[in-house]
Amino acid sequence: MLVLTTNNIEGKRITQYLGLVAGEAILGANIFRDCSAGIRNVIGGRAAAYEEEIRKARQIAIREMVEEATARGANAVIAVDLDYETVNTGMLMVNASGTAVLYEE
């Protein structure tokens, strides 16, 4: 499945627009990671545990979006947008949305 942030597929003709598709993921970080991230925020450095959780959430959200597009018969998702939010303390949410399309291969 082709997944693009652009509104078109260069060199290809989109033959059908199949509608909005989306995927969401909400993951919680545990207390040990929270403490580690808090210490790093004070002394500097990257919070690797949070970065890994964000990566996981992004992968899940994109996978769910692609599954929905596949179910609609799409072979690509265009105009993909990723939104990141915090939900309560320590909860990370990623939303992936785009337009499912069928293009001539």
C-alpha positions, 0 to 999 in steps of 0.5 A: 500500500502506497502511503503519501503525505502529498495530494497526488501520486506523481506520474500516476492517475487517480481513478477513484477516491474512496473516502477518509480513512483513519487509525488511532493509537493510545499508549501509556508510558509506565512509571519507570519510564516517566521517572527516567524521562523526568530526570532527563528533562532536568539534566538534558538529553533525549527521553528514549522511552517516550520516543519509542512509545511514540514510534510504536503508536505511529506504526499502529495508527498507520497500520490501522489506517492502511487496513481500513483503506485496504478494506475499501479496495484502495491501493494508496492513501494520500494526503496523510496527516499525523497528529500527536496528542497527550491524553491525561498524564503519561498517555500518548495518542497518535491519529493518522488520517488520509484519503483512500484512493485507487490509482492506475499502476 
